[in-house]
Amino acid sequence: MAQPNILQVLTKAIKERRCVALRYQDQRAVRVVEPHAIYSDEHSQLMLDAYQVRGFSSSGRPLPFWRPFRIKKISDVEVLKEVFMPRTAEGFSAARLKYKNGLIAIVEVPSTSFAYPEAALEMGPPRPEQLRRPA
């Protein structure tokens, strides 16, 4: 049974970094993918870039691997509870040329930088008066 708004479901999954189970080209077999980007390709077709982690593969390639899916050929999709981190080590980059025109949704890579709270700078007991630096 095809869902009327597969694009909306996939966009929500990308925003929440949640895996999806999908059926492709009316095949009965299910694929589990980590959706990373929805974009319009050079032929103006809506595409999903996803990292397939489980399920059926018509090519017989060993999992996991990157795979583009034509949105119009996805017959059913379900958002799973399972979350994922963007696969930057496996080659994902939001700066890809194919995303420059017609990007609809893209997974956000969390920032790895962080700042220590100011209180953390003063750890341990206070220094004796004679060892303190002048302010």
LINHU-V910960 format. One line per field, one symbol per residue. phi: phi as a letter, one per 20 degrees, with the letter a starting at -180 (. if undefined). Layout:
phi = ???
This chain:
phi = .fefcfgfffffffgeldfcdcdcllfffdddcdfdbdbeefdmefcdebdfdbnfcfemffeeafbecfgfeeebbcfeffdbdgeffeofbfeggfefdmfdbbfeeffeebdffgfffdenffffgfefeff
